[in-house]
Amino acid sequence: MPNIIGYARVSTRDQNPQLQLDALTHAGAARIFTDTATGTNINRPQLKAALEYLNPGDVLVVWKLDRLGRSVRDCIGLLEDLHERGIEFRSLTQGFDTTTAQGKFFYTVMSAFAELDVELLRERTYEGLAAARRQGRVGGRPTVMTPERTADAVRKYDEGVRISQIATVLGVGRASVRRALERARAADPDFNADADSQEARKEPGTRTGAQADRTKARAASARTRTPTRKQAPR
């Protein structure tokens, strides 16, 4: 016979899980894991322990399907994980049992509806973004580089301040400053067109070709100016 493992959950400590425990014991559960947490709480240590305890060929039993997951999509995800591991599932009050042909069919239908829900959500998201673009708005997370910050960054960059220093002053990341400057450059082709001025603002630790040439020139000049030691008279 397969090893039957039960899982019970109550939302608050005031609720008594005994009804679930009795039903699971009557169903033949050799071990029962119990959580006290709401359905929306993802921190359910006993559910995690039950899933880790299960082996291929075992059966996970719950009193009702809503004891297992926070939503239909969440339940389907857990059932798919069990199916891939060769573990069966049974819900006592709904008569849902993947060890039977009817239960397997019900699982297939639930999976199809969950996939349809995901596709509809994705379609609504794309339609919303397209509608926002048509109205001149861009979806997604708003940028931290407001027009005021961008103008300040452009001014400091023109003054020769390095990107890392600009980011520190504005309290943003260097990548955000760099993207804002790139947008400003795209909007104004004359912005920072001088390559030498850009090289002078490279981040510390990087050596441009112009910097290397200047370093070599200074070193050669220093060697030329070094006086030769006079030989001592014999």
mmCIF file of the C-alpha atoms, coordinates in Angstrom:
data_MODEL
# 
_entry.id   MODEL 
# 
loop_
_atom_site.group_PDB 
_atom_site.id 
_atom_site.type_symbol 
_atom_site.label_atom_id 
_atom_site.label_alt_id 
_atom_site.label_comp_id 
_atom_site.label_asym_id 
_atom_site.label_entity_id 
_atom_site.label_seq_id 
_atom_site.pdbx_PDB_ins_code 
_atom_site.Cartn_x 
_atom_site.Cartn_y 
_atom_site.Cartn_z 
_atom_site.occupancy 
_atom_site.B_iso_or_equiv 
_atom_site.pdbx_formal_charge 
_atom_site.auth_seq_id 
_atom_site.auth_comp_id 
_atom_site.auth_asym_id 
_atom_site.auth_atom_id 
_atom_site.pdbx_PDB_model_num 
ATOM 1   C CA . MET A 1 1   ? 0.000   0.000  0.000   1.00 0.00 ? 1   MET A CA 1 
ATOM 2   C CA . PRO A 1 2   ? 1.190   3.561  -0.669  1.00 0.00 ? 2   PRO A CA 1 
ATOM 3   C CA . ASN A 1 3   ? 2.445   5.682  2.199   1.00 0.00 ? 3   ASN A CA 1 
ATOM 4   C CA . ILE A 1 4   ? -0.260  8.266  3.010   1.00 0.00 ? 4   ILE A CA 1 
ATOM 5   C CA . ILE A 1 5   ? 0.867   11.638 4.390   1.00 0.00 ? 5   ILE A CA 1 
ATOM 6   C CA . GLY A 1 6   ? -1.645  14.201 5.636   1.00 0.00 ? 6   GLY A CA 1 
ATOM 7   C CA . TYR A 1 7   ? -1.463  17.982 5.670   1.00 0.00 ? 7   TYR A CA 1 
ATOM 8   C CA . ALA A 1 8   ? -3.768  20.238 7.701   1.00 0.00 ? 8   ALA A CA 1 
ATOM 9   C CA . ARG A 1 9   ? -3.936  24.011 8.037   1.00 0.00 ? 9   ARG A CA 1 
ATOM 10  C CA . VAL A 1 10  ? -5.910  26.446 10.182  1.00 0.00 ? 10  VAL A CA 1 
ATOM 11  C CA . SER A 1 11  ? -5.805  30.213 9.741   1.00 0.00 ? 11  SER A CA 1 
ATOM 12  C CA . THR A 1 12  ? -5.503  31.257 13.402  1.00 0.00 ? 12  THR A CA 1 
ATOM 13  C CA . ARG A 1 13  ? -4.581  29.677 16.705  1.00 0.00 ? 13  ARG A CA 1 
ATOM 14  C CA . ASP A 1 14  ? -8.212  30.066 17.809  1.00 0.00 ? 14  ASP A CA 1 
ATOM 15  C CA . GLN A 1 15  ? -9.309  27.554 15.197  1.00 0.00 ? 15  GLN A CA 1 
ATOM 16  C CA . ASN A 1 16  ? -9.234  23.879 16.076  1.00 0.00 ? 16  ASN A CA 1 
ATOM 17  C CA . PRO A 1 17  ? -7.656  21.575 13.469  1.00 0.00 ? 17  PRO A CA 1 
ATOM 18  C CA . GLN A 1 18  ? -9.152  18.475 15.094  1.00 0.00 ? 18  GLN A CA 1 
ATOM 19  C CA . LEU A 1 19  ? -11.826 18.032 12.408  1.00 0.00 ? 19  LEU A CA 1 
ATOM 20  C CA . GLN A 1 20  ? -9.138  17.909 9.728   1.00 0.00 ? 20  GLN A CA 1 
ATOM 21  C CA . LEU A 1 21  ? -6.886  15.666 11.819  1.00 0.00 ? 21  LEU A CA 1 
ATOM 22  C CA . ASP A 1 22  ? -9.699  13.162 12.424  1.00 0.00 ? 22  ASP A CA 1 
ATOM 23  C CA . ALA A 1 23  ? -10.568 13.052 8.716   1.00 0.00 ? 23  ALA A CA 1 
ATOM 24  C CA . LEU A 1 24  ? -6.929  12.584 7.703   1.00 0.00 ? 24  LEU A CA 1 
ATOM 25  C CA . THR A 1 25  ? -6.407  9.861  10.303  1.00 0.00 ? 25  THR A CA 1 
ATOM 26  C CA . HIS A 1 26  ? -9.550  8.078  9.110   1.00 0.00 ? 26  HIS A CA 1 
ATOM 27  C CA . ALA A 1 27  ? -8.167  8.282  5.541   1.00 0.00 ? 27  ALA A CA 1 
ATOM 28  C CA . GLY A 1 28  ? -5.130  6.311  6.702   1.00 0.00 ? 28  GLY A CA 1 
ATOM 29  C CA . ALA A 1 29  ? -2.541  9.070  7.098   1.00 0.00 ? 29  ALA A CA 1 
ATOM 30  C CA . ALA A 1 30  ? 0.551   7.619  8.752   1.00 0.00 ? 30  ALA A CA 1 
ATOM 31  C CA . ARG A 1 31  ? 1.883   11.099 9.521   1.00 0.00 ? 31  ARG A CA 1 
ATOM 32  C CA . ILE A 1 32  ? 0.202   14.511 9.563   1.00 0.00 ? 32  ILE A CA 1 
ATOM 33  C CA . PHE A 1 33  ? 1.853   17.923 9.196   1.00 0.00 ? 33  PHE A CA 1 
ATOM 34  C CA . THR A 1 34  ? -0.105  20.922 10.554  1.00 0.00 ? 34  THR A CA 1 
ATOM 35  C CA . ASP A 1 35  ? 0.375   24.649 9.916   1.00 0.00 ? 35  ASP A CA 1 
ATOM 36  C CA . THR A 1 36  ? -1.236  27.621 11.646  1.00 0.00 ? 36  THR A CA 1 
ATOM 37  C CA . ALA A 1 37  ? -1.209  30.282 8.951   1.00 0.00 ? 37  ALA A CA 1 
ATOM 38  C CA . THR A 1 38  ? -3.538  32.095 6.588   1.00 0.00 ? 38  THR A CA 1 
ATOM 39  C CA . GLY A 1 39  ? -3.877  30.899 3.024   1.00 0.00 ? 39  GLY A CA 1 
ATOM 40  C CA . THR A 1 40  ? -2.066  33.995 1.740   1.00 0.00 ? 40  THR A CA 1 
ATOM 41  C CA . ASN A 1 41  ? 0.928   33.398 4.010   1.00 0.00 ? 41  ASN A CA 1 
ATOM 42  C CA . ILE A 1 42  ? 3.767   31.888 1.988   1.00 0.00 ? 42  ILE A CA 1 
ATOM 43  C CA . ASN A 1 43  ? 5.676   30.998 5.167   1.00 0.00 ? 43  ASN A CA 1 
ATOM 44  C CA . ARG A 1 44  ? 4.239   27.556 5.922   1.00 0.00 ? 44  ARG A CA 1 
ATOM 45  C CA . PRO A 1 45  ? 7.075   25.483 7.384   1.00 0.00 ? 45  PRO A CA 1 
ATOM 46  C CA . GLN A 1 46  ? 5.002   22.338 7.905   1.00 0.00 ? 46  GLN A CA 1 
ATOM 47  C CA . LEU A 1 47  ? 3.880   22.276 4.271   1.00 0.00 ? 47  LEU A CA 1 
ATOM 48  C CA . LYS A 1 48  ? 7.515   22.595 3.243   1.00 0.00 ? 48  LYS A CA 1 
ATOM 49  C CA . ALA A 1 49  ? 8.419   19.768 5.634   1.00 0.00 ? 49  ALA A CA 1 
ATOM 50  C CA . ALA A 1 50  ? 5.625   17.584 4.244   1.00 0.00 ? 50  ALA A CA 1 
ATOM 51  C CA . LEU A 1 51  ? 6.747   18.143 0.655   1.00 0.00 ? 51  LEU A CA 1 
ATOM 52  C CA . GLU A 1 52  ? 10.325  17.278 1.596   1.00 0.00 ? 52  GLU A CA 1 
ATOM 53  C CA . TYR A 1 53  ? 9.167   14.155 3.477   1.00 0.00 ? 53  TYR A CA 1 
ATOM 54  C CA . LEU A 1 54  ? 7.219   12.714 0.531   1.00 0.00 ? 54  LEU A CA 1 
ATOM 55  C CA . ASN A 1 55  ? 8.773   10.071 -1.708  1.00 0.00 ? 55  ASN A CA 1 
ATOM 56  C CA . PRO A 1 56  ? 7.739   8.705  -5.127  1.00 0.00 ? 56  PRO A CA 1 
ATOM 57  C CA . GLY A 1 57  ? 4.669   6.506  -4.760  1.00 0.00 ? 57  GLY A CA 1 
ATOM 58  C CA . ASP A 1 58  ? 3.391   8.346  -1.652  1.00 0.00 ? 58  ASP A CA 1 
ATOM 59  C CA . VAL A 1 59  ? 0.006   10.083 -1.462  1.00 0.00 ? 59  VAL A CA 1 
ATOM 60  C CA . LEU A 1 60  ? -0.468  13.571 -0.017  1.00 0.00 ? 60  LEU A CA 1 
ATOM 61  C CA . VAL A 1 61  ? -3.943  13.967 1.507   1.00 0.00 ? 61  VAL A CA 1 
ATOM 62  C CA . VAL A 1 62  ? -5.707  17.178 2.571   1.00 0.00 ? 62  VAL A CA 1 
ATOM 63  C CA . TRP A 1 63  ? -9.164  17.794 3.974   1.00 0.00 ? 63  TRP A CA 1 
ATOM 64  C CA . LYS A 1 64  ? -10.002 20.453 1.353   1.00 0.00 ? 64  LYS A CA 1 
ATOM 65  C CA . LEU A 1 65  ? -8.098  21.757 -1.647  1.00 0.00 ? 65  LEU A CA 1 
ATOM 66  C CA . ASP A 1 66  ? -7.931  25.287 -0.203  1.00 0.00 ? 66  ASP A CA 1 
ATOM 67  C CA . ARG A 1 67  ? -5.867  23.915 2.711   1.00 0.00 ? 67  ARG A CA 1 
ATOM 68  C CA . LEU A 1 68  ? -3.041  23.292 0.246   1.00 0.00 ? 68  LEU A CA 1 
ATOM 69  C CA . GLY A 1 69  ? -2.590  26.502 -1.751  1.00 0.00 ? 69  GLY A CA 1 
ATOM 70  C CA . ARG A 1 70  ? -3.274  30.225 -1.694  1.00 0.00 ? 70  ARG A CA 1 
ATOM 71  C CA . SER A 1 71  ? -4.998  30.212 -5.094  1.00 0.00 ? 71  SER A CA 1 
ATOM 72  C CA . VAL A 1 72  ? -5.942  27.899 -7.943  1.00 0.00 ? 72  VAL A CA 1 
ATOM 73  C CA . ARG A 1 73  ? -2.674  28.757 -9.667  1.00 0.00 ? 73  ARG A CA 1 
ATOM 74  C CA . ASP A 1 74  ? -0.737  28.020 -6.481  1.00 0.00 ? 74  ASP A CA 1 
ATOM 75  C CA . CYS A 1 75  ? -2.495  24.669 -6.055  1.00 0.00 ? 75  CYS A CA 1 
ATOM 76  C CA . ILE A 1 76  ? -1.805  23.722 -9.663  1.00 0.00 ? 76  ILE A CA 1 
ATOM 77  C CA . GLY A 1 77  ? 1.872   24.550 -9.214  1.00 0.00 ? 77  GLY A CA 1 
ATOM 78  C CA . LEU A 1 78  ? 2.095   22.281 -6.173  1.00 0.00 ? 78  LEU A CA 1 
ATOM 79  C CA . LEU A 1 79  ? 0.188   19.494 -7.925  1.00 0.00 ? 79  LEU A CA 1 
ATOM 80  C CA . GLU A 1 80  ? 2.488   19.708 -10.939 1.00 0.00 ? 80  GLU A CA 1 
ATOM 81  C CA . ASP A 1 81  ? 5.489   19.422 -8.634  1.00 0.00 ? 81  ASP A CA 1 
ATOM 82  C CA . LEU A 1 82  ? 3.972   16.345 -6.979  1.00 0.00 ? 82  LEU A CA 1 
ATOM 83  C CA . HIS A 1 83  ? 3.142   14.815 -10.366 1.00 0.00 ? 83  HIS A CA 1 
ATOM 84  C CA . GLU A 1 84  ? 6.714   15.271 -11.614 1.00 0.00 ? 84  GLU A CA 1 
ATOM 85  C CA . ARG A 1 85  ? 8.008   13.566 -8.466  1.00 0.00 ? 85  ARG A CA 1 
ATOM 86  C CA . GLY A 1 86  ? 5.651   10.609 -8.875  1.00 0.00 ? 86  GLY A CA 1 
ATOM 87  C CA . ILE A 1 87  ? 3.519   11.564 -5.847  1.00 0.00 ? 87  ILE A CA 1 
ATOM 88  C CA . GLU A 1 88  ? -0.281  11.302 -5.894  1.00 0.00 ? 88  GLU A CA 1 
ATOM 89  C CA . PHE A 1 89  ? -2.737  13.736 -4.306  1.00 0.00 ? 89  PHE A CA 1 
ATOM 90  C CA . ARG A 1 90  ? -6.137  13.392 -2.683  1.00 0.00 ? 90  ARG A CA 1 
ATOM 91  C CA . SER A 1 91  ? -8.635  15.975 -1.398  1.00 0.00 ? 91  SER A CA 1 
ATOM 92  C CA . LEU A 1 92  ? -11.173 14.314 0.898   1.00 0.00 ? 92  LEU A CA 1 
ATOM 93  C CA . THR A 1 93  ? -14.183 16.659 0.778   1.00 0.00 ? 93  THR A CA 1 
ATOM 94  C CA . GLN A 1 94  ? -14.029 17.309 -2.992  1.00 0.00 ? 94  GLN A CA 1 
ATOM 95  C CA . GLY A 1 95  ? -13.389 13.693 -3.967  1.00 0.00 ? 95  GLY A CA 1 
ATOM 96  C CA . PHE A 1 96  ? -10.318 14.762 -5.942  1.00 0.00 ? 96  PHE A CA 1 
ATOM 97  C CA . ASP A 1 97  ? -7.957  11.780 -6.222  1.00 0.00 ? 97  ASP A CA 1 
ATOM 98  C CA . THR A 1 98  ? -5.165  11.604 -8.806  1.00 0.00 ? 98  THR A CA 1 
ATOM 99  C CA . THR A 1 99  ? -4.871  7.847  -8.257  1.00 0.00 ? 99  THR A CA 1 
ATOM 100 C CA . THR A 1 100 ? -8.154  7.458  -10.176 1.00 0.00 ? 100 THR A CA 1 
ATOM 101 C CA . ALA A 1 101 ? -8.923  8.134  -13.844 1.00 0.00 ? 101 ALA A CA 1 
ATOM 102 C CA . GLN A 1 102 ? -11.528 10.737 -12.875 1.00 0.00 ? 102 GLN A CA 1 
ATOM 103 C CA . GLY A 1 103 ? -9.052  12.510 -10.614 1.00 0.00 ? 103 GLY A CA 1 
ATOM 104 C CA . LYS A 1 104 ? -6.393  12.584 -13.333 1.00 0.00 ? 104 LYS A CA 1 
ATOM 105 C CA . PHE A 1 105 ? -8.941  14.088 -15.742 1.00 0.00 ? 105 PHE A CA 1 
ATOM 106 C CA . PHE A 1 106 ? -9.915  16.740 -13.183 1.00 0.00 ? 106 PHE A CA 1 
ATOM 107 C CA . TYR A 1 107 ? -6.239  17.585 -12.682 1.00 0.00 ? 107 TYR A CA 1 
ATOM 108 C CA . THR A 1 108 ? -5.787  17.994 -16.459 1.00 0.00 ? 108 THR A CA 1 
ATOM 109 C CA . VAL A 1 109 ? -8.793  20.338 -16.654 1.00 0.00 ? 109 VAL A CA 1 
ATOM 110 C CA . MET A 1 110 ? -7.526  22.416 -13.722 1.00 0.00 ? 110 MET A CA 1 
ATOM 111 C CA . SER A 1 111 ? -4.106  22.706 -15.356 1.00 0.00 ? 111 SER A CA 1 
ATOM 112 C CA . ALA A 1 112 ? -5.692  23.873 -18.607 1.00 0.00 ? 112 ALA A CA 1 
ATOM 113 C CA . PHE A 1 113 ? -7.724  26.560 -16.817 1.00 0.00 ? 113 PHE A CA 1 
ATOM 114 C CA . ALA A 1 114 ? -4.669  27.730 -14.880 1.00 0.00 ? 114 ALA A CA 1 
ATOM 115 C CA . GLU A 1 115 ? -2.681  28.024 -18.123 1.00 0.00 ? 115 GLU A CA 1 
ATOM 116 C CA . LEU A 1 116 ? -5.571  29.930 -19.705 1.00 0.00 ? 116 LEU A CA 1 
ATOM 117 C CA . ASP A 1 117 ? -5.605  32.310 -16.731 1.00 0.00 ? 117 ASP A CA 1 
ATOM 118 C CA . VAL A 1 118 ? -1.884  33.003 -17.189 1.00 0.00 ? 118 VAL A CA 1 
ATOM 119 C CA . GLU A 1 119 ? -2.328  33.674 -20.912 1.00 0.00 ? 119 GLU A CA 1 
ATOM 120 C CA . LEU A 1 120 ? -5.262  36.034 -20.291 1.00 0.00 ? 120 LEU A CA 1 
ATOM 121 C CA . LEU A 1 121 ? -3.264  37.929 -17.673 1.00 0.00 ? 121 LEU A CA 1 
ATOM 122 C CA . ARG A 1 122 ? -0.318  38.262 -20.068 1.00 0.00 ? 122 ARG A CA 1 
ATOM 123 C CA . GLU A 1 123 ? -2.639  39.453 -22.843 1.00 0.00 ? 123 GLU A CA 1 
ATOM 124 C CA . ARG A 1 124 ? -4.250  42.074 -20.583 1.00 0.00 ? 124 ARG A CA 1 
ATOM 125 C CA . THR A 1 125 ? -0.799  43.295 -19.537 1.00 0.00 ? 125 THR A CA 1 
ATOM 126 C CA . TYR A 1 126 ? 0.350   43.712 -23.153 1.00 0.00 ? 126 TYR A CA 1 
ATOM 127 C CA . GLU A 1 127 ? -2.886  45.496 -24.074 1.00 0.00 ? 127 GLU A CA 1 
ATOM 128 C CA . GLY A 1 128 ? -2.487  47.857 -21.122 1.00 0.00 ? 128 GLY A CA 1 
ATOM 129 C CA . LEU A 1 129 ? 1.102   48.705 -22.081 1.00 0.00 ? 129 LEU A CA 1 
ATOM 130 C CA . ALA A 1 130 ? 0.096   49.291 -25.710 1.00 0.00 ? 130 ALA A CA 1 
ATOM 131 C CA . ALA A 1 131 ? -2.744  51.590 -24.639 1.00 0.00 ? 131 ALA A CA 1 
ATOM 132 C CA . ALA A 1 132 ? -0.357  53.516 -22.372 1.00 0.00 ? 132 ALA A CA 1 
ATOM 133 C CA . ARG A 1 133 ? 2.128   53.983 -25.226 1.00 0.00 ? 133 ARG A CA 1 
ATOM 134 C CA . ARG A 1 134 ? -0.628  55.293 -27.499 1.00 0.00 ? 134 ARG A CA 1 
ATOM 135 C CA . GLN A 1 135 ? -1.410  57.902 -24.838 1.00 0.00 ? 135 GLN A CA 1 
ATOM 136 C CA . GLY A 1 136 ? 2.236   58.893 -24.551 1.00 0.00 ? 136 GLY A CA 1 
ATOM 137 C CA . ARG A 1 137 ? 2.874   57.011 -21.322 1.00 0.00 ? 137 ARG A CA 1 
ATOM 138 C CA . VAL A 1 138 ? 5.445   54.275 -20.813 1.00 0.00 ? 138 VAL A CA 1 
ATOM 139 C CA . GLY A 1 139 ? 4.646   51.324 -18.586 1.00 0.00 ? 139 GLY A CA 1 
ATOM 140 C CA . GLY A 1 140 ? 6.994   49.741 -16.092 1.00 0.00 ? 140 GLY A CA 1 
ATOM 141 C CA . ARG A 1 141 ? 8.895   51.087 -13.107 1.00 0.00 ? 141 ARG A CA 1 
ATOM 142 C CA . PRO A 1 142 ? 9.373   54.874 -13.185 1.00 0.00 ? 142 PRO A CA 1 
ATOM 143 C CA . THR A 1 143 ? 12.950  56.083 -13.578 1.00 0.00 ? 143 THR A CA 1 
ATOM 144 C CA . VAL A 1 144 ? 14.754  57.625 -10.618 1.00 0.00 ? 144 VAL A CA 1 
ATOM 145 C CA . MET A 1 145 ? 16.294  60.175 -12.974 1.00 0.00 ? 145 MET A CA 1 
ATOM 146 C CA . THR A 1 146 ? 13.660  62.882 -12.983 1.00 0.00 ? 146 THR A CA 1 
ATOM 147 C CA . PRO A 1 147 ? 13.996  65.765 -15.474 1.00 0.00 ? 147 PRO A CA 1 
ATOM 148 C CA . GLU A 1 148 ? 15.519  67.885 -12.695 1.00 0.00 ? 148 GLU A CA 1 
ATOM 149 C CA . ARG A 1 149 ? 18.096  65.217 -11.830 1.00 0.00 ? 149 ARG A CA 1 
ATOM 150 C CA . THR A 1 150 ? 18.891  64.642 -15.493 1.00 0.00 ? 150 THR A CA 1 
ATOM 151 C CA . ALA A 1 151 ? 19.483  68.357 -16.061 1.00 0.00 ? 151 ALA A CA 1 
ATOM 152 C CA . ASP A 1 152 ? 21.714  68.462 -12.979 1.00 0.00 ? 152 ASP A CA 1 
ATOM 153 C CA . ALA A 1 153 ? 23.645  65.403 -14.198 1.00 0.00 ? 153 ALA A CA 1 
ATOM 154 C CA . VAL A 1 154 ? 24.172  66.928 -17.652 1.00 0.00 ? 154 VAL A CA 1 
ATOM 155 C CA . ARG A 1 155 ? 25.423  70.180 -16.122 1.00 0.00 ? 155 ARG A CA 1 
ATOM 156 C CA . LYS A 1 156 ? 27.866  68.410 -13.800 1.00 0.00 ? 156 LYS A CA 1 
ATOM 157 C CA . TYR A 1 157 ? 29.067  66.140 -16.603 1.00 0.00 ? 157 TYR A CA 1 
ATOM 158 C CA . ASP A 1 158 ? 29.765  69.181 -18.788 1.00 0.00 ? 158 ASP A CA 1 
ATOM 159 C CA . GLU A 1 159 ? 31.787  70.617 -15.903 1.00 0.00 ? 159 GLU A CA 1 
ATOM 160 C CA . GLY A 1 160 ? 34.019  67.529 -15.923 1.00 0.00 ? 160 GLY A CA 1 
ATOM 161 C CA . VAL A 1 161 ? 32.548  65.665 -12.941 1.00 0.00 ? 161 VAL A CA 1 
ATOM 162 C CA . ARG A 1 162 ? 32.861  61.884 -13.173 1.00 0.00 ? 162 ARG A CA 1 
ATOM 163 C CA . ILE A 1 163 ? 29.756  59.704 -13.423 1.00 0.00 ? 163 ILE A CA 1 
ATOM 164 C CA . SER A 1 164 ? 30.481  57.990 -10.095 1.00 0.00 ? 164 SER A CA 1 
ATOM 165 C CA . GLN A 1 165 ? 30.638  61.369 -8.338  1.00 0.00 ? 165 GLN A CA 1 
ATOM 166 C CA . ILE A 1 166 ? 27.422  62.523 -10.009 1.00 0.00 ? 166 ILE A CA 1 
ATOM 167 C CA . ALA A 1 167 ? 25.681  59.336 -8.876  1.00 0.00 ? 167 ALA A CA 1 
ATOM 168 C CA . THR A 1 168 ? 26.861  59.864 -5.293  1.00 0.00 ? 168 THR A CA 1 
ATOM 169 C CA . VAL A 1 169 ? 25.654  63.468 -5.210  1.00 0.00 ? 169 VAL A CA 1 
ATOM 170 C CA . LEU A 1 170 ? 22.251  62.598 -6.694  1.00 0.00 ? 170 LEU A CA 1 
ATOM 171 C CA . GLY A 1 171 ? 21.850  59.472 -4.560  1.00 0.00 ? 171 GLY A CA 1 
ATOM 172 C CA . VAL A 1 172 ? 21.283  57.136 -7.514  1.00 0.00 ? 172 VAL A CA 1 
ATOM 173 C CA . GLY A 1 173 ? 23.198  54.349 -9.215  1.00 0.00 ? 173 GLY A CA 1 
ATOM 174 C CA . ARG A 1 174 ? 25.877  54.960 -11.819 1.00 0.00 ? 174 ARG A CA 1 
ATOM 175 C CA . ALA A 1 175 ? 23.879  52.967 -14.377 1.00 0.00 ? 175 ALA A CA 1 
ATOM 176 C CA . SER A 1 176 ? 20.918  55.332 -13.933 1.00 0.00 ? 176 SER A CA 1 
ATOM 177 C CA . VAL A 1 177 ? 23.141  58.365 -14.505 1.00 0.00 ? 177 VAL A CA 1 
ATOM 178 C CA . ARG A 1 178 ? 24.766  56.750 -17.531 1.00 0.00 ? 178 ARG A CA 1 
ATOM 179 C CA . ARG A 1 179 ? 21.394  55.928 -19.120 1.00 0.00 ? 179 ARG A CA 1 
ATOM 180 C CA . ALA A 1 180 ? 20.141  59.469 -18.482 1.00 0.00 ? 180 ALA A CA 1 
ATOM 181 C CA . LEU A 1 181 ? 23.229  60.931 -20.148 1.00 0.00 ? 181 LEU A CA 1 
ATOM 182 C CA . GLU A 1 182 ? 22.782  58.590 -23.110 1.00 0.00 ? 182 GLU A CA 1 
ATOM 183 C CA . ARG A 1 183 ? 19.190  59.766 -23.510 1.00 0.00 ? 183 ARG A CA 1 
ATOM 184 C CA . ALA A 1 184 ? 20.343  63.378 -23.323 1.00 0.00 ? 184 ALA A CA 1 
ATOM 185 C CA . ARG A 1 185 ? 23.023  62.683 -25.940 1.00 0.00 ? 185 ARG A CA 1 
ATOM 186 C CA . ALA A 1 186 ? 20.436  61.066 -28.241 1.00 0.00 ? 186 ALA A CA 1 
ATOM 187 C CA . ALA A 1 187 ? 18.170  64.100 -27.888 1.00 0.00 ? 187 ALA A CA 1 
ATOM 188 C CA . ASP A 1 188 ? 21.039  66.560 -28.506 1.00 0.00 ? 188 ASP A CA 1 
ATOM 189 C CA . PRO A 1 189 ? 23.756  65.322 -30.934 1.00 0.00 ? 189 PRO A CA 1 
ATOM 190 C CA . ASP A 1 190 ? 26.077  68.179 -29.873 1.00 0.00 ? 190 ASP A CA 1 
ATOM 191 C CA . PHE A 1 191 ? 26.024  67.050 -26.245 1.00 0.00 ? 191 PHE A CA 1 
ATOM 192 C CA . ASN A 1 192 ? 29.521  65.864 -25.168 1.00 0.00 ? 192 ASN A CA 1 
ATOM 193 C CA . ALA A 1 193 ? 30.712  65.316 -28.721 1.00 0.00 ? 193 ALA A CA 1 
ATOM 194 C CA . ASP A 1 194 ? 34.338  65.992 -27.718 1.00 0.00 ? 194 ASP A CA 1 
ATOM 195 C CA . ALA A 1 195 ? 36.044  62.613 -27.259 1.00 0.00 ? 195 ALA A CA 1 
ATOM 196 C CA . ASP A 1 196 ? 38.943  64.082 -25.260 1.00 0.00 ? 196 ASP A CA 1 
ATOM 197 C CA . SER A 1 197 ? 36.577  65.599 -22.680 1.00 0.00 ? 197 SER A CA 1 
ATOM 198 C CA . GLN A 1 198 ? 34.863  62.220 -22.321 1.00 0.00 ? 198 GLN A CA 1 
ATOM 199 C CA . GLU A 1 199 ? 38.191  60.441 -21.853 1.00 0.00 ? 199 GLU A CA 1 
ATOM 200 C CA . ALA A 1 200 ? 39.128  62.875 -19.127 1.00 0.00 ? 200 ALA A CA 1 
ATOM 201 C CA . ARG A 1 201 ? 36.056  61.779 -17.175 1.00 0.00 ? 201 ARG A CA 1 
ATOM 202 C CA . LYS A 1 202 ? 36.698  58.029 -17.256 1.00 0.00 ? 202 LYS A CA 1 
ATOM 203 C CA . GLU A 1 203 ? 36.191  56.210 -13.982 1.00 0.00 ? 203 GLU A CA 1 
ATOM 204 C CA . PRO A 1 204 ? 39.232  55.813 -11.718 1.00 0.00 ? 204 PRO A CA 1 
ATOM 205 C CA . GLY A 1 205 ? 41.341  52.778 -12.494 1.00 0.00 ? 205 GLY A CA 1 
ATOM 206 C CA . THR A 1 206 ? 40.792  52.919 -16.283 1.00 0.00 ? 206 THR A CA 1 
ATOM 207 C CA . ARG A 1 207 ? 43.495  54.275 -18.599 1.00 0.00 ? 207 ARG A CA 1 
ATOM 208 C CA . THR A 1 208 ? 42.530  55.667 -21.972 1.00 0.00 ? 208 THR A CA 1 
ATOM 209 C CA . GLY A 1 209 ? 44.872  55.858 -24.948 1.00 0.00 ? 209 GLY A CA 1 
ATOM 210 C CA . ALA A 1 210 ? 45.351  59.597 -24.479 1.00 0.00 ? 210 ALA A CA 1 
ATOM 211 C CA . GLN A 1 211 ? 46.140  59.141 -20.787 1.00 0.00 ? 211 GLN A CA 1 
ATOM 212 C CA . ALA A 1 212 ? 48.670  56.422 -21.571 1.00 0.00 ? 212 ALA A CA 1 
ATOM 213 C CA . ASP A 1 213 ? 50.369  58.631 -24.204 1.00 0.00 ? 213 ASP A CA 1 
ATOM 214 C CA . ARG A 1 214 ? 50.601  61.527 -21.762 1.00 0.00 ? 214 ARG A CA 1 
ATOM 215 C CA . THR A 1 215 ? 52.061  59.240 -19.100 1.00 0.00 ? 215 THR A CA 1 
ATOM 216 C CA . LYS A 1 216 ? 54.706  57.940 -21.521 1.00 0.00 ? 216 LYS A CA 1 
ATOM 217 C CA . ALA A 1 217 ? 55.572  61.491 -22.608 1.00 0.00 ? 217 ALA A CA 1 
ATOM 218 C CA . ARG A 1 218 ? 56.024  62.637 -19.002 1.00 0.00 ? 218 ARG A CA 1 
ATOM 219 C CA . ALA A 1 219 ? 58.194  59.617 -18.249 1.00 0.00 ? 219 ALA A CA 1 
ATOM 220 C CA . ALA A 1 220 ? 60.392  60.252 -21.317 1.00 0.00 ? 220 ALA A CA 1 
ATOM 221 C CA . SER A 1 221 ? 60.724  63.930 -20.418 1.00 0.00 ? 221 SER A CA 1 
ATOM 222 C CA . ALA A 1 222 ? 61.717  63.030 -16.880 1.00 0.00 ? 222 ALA A CA 1 
ATOM 223 C CA . ARG A 1 223 ? 64.411  60.672 -18.137 1.00 0.00 ? 223 ARG A CA 1 
ATOM 224 C CA . THR A 1 224 ? 65.779  63.388 -20.445 1.00 0.00 ? 224 THR A CA 1 
ATOM 225 C CA . ARG A 1 225 ? 66.025  65.893 -17.606 1.00 0.00 ? 225 ARG A CA 1 
ATOM 226 C CA . THR A 1 226 ? 67.777  63.467 -15.217 1.00 0.00 ? 226 THR A CA 1 
ATOM 227 C CA . PRO A 1 227 ? 71.422  64.635 -14.847 1.00 0.00 ? 227 PRO A CA 1 
ATOM 228 C CA . THR A 1 228 ? 74.157  62.097 -15.457 1.00 0.00 ? 228 THR A CA 1 
ATOM 229 C CA . ARG A 1 229 ? 76.481  61.317 -12.583 1.00 0.00 ? 229 ARG A CA 1 
ATOM 230 C CA . LYS A 1 230 ? 80.001  62.643 -13.074 1.00 0.00 ? 230 LYS A CA 1 
ATOM 231 C CA . GLN A 1 231 ? 82.737  60.134 -12.792 1.00 0.00 ? 231 GLN A CA 1 
ATOM 232 C CA . ALA A 1 232 ? 84.955  60.590 -9.799  1.00 0.00 ? 232 ALA A CA 1 
ATOM 233 C CA . PRO A 1 233 ? 88.576  61.498 -10.598 1.00 0.00 ? 233 PRO A CA 1 
ATOM 234 C CA . ARG A 1 234 ? 90.949  58.604 -10.435 1.00 0.00 ? 234 ARG A CA 1 
# 
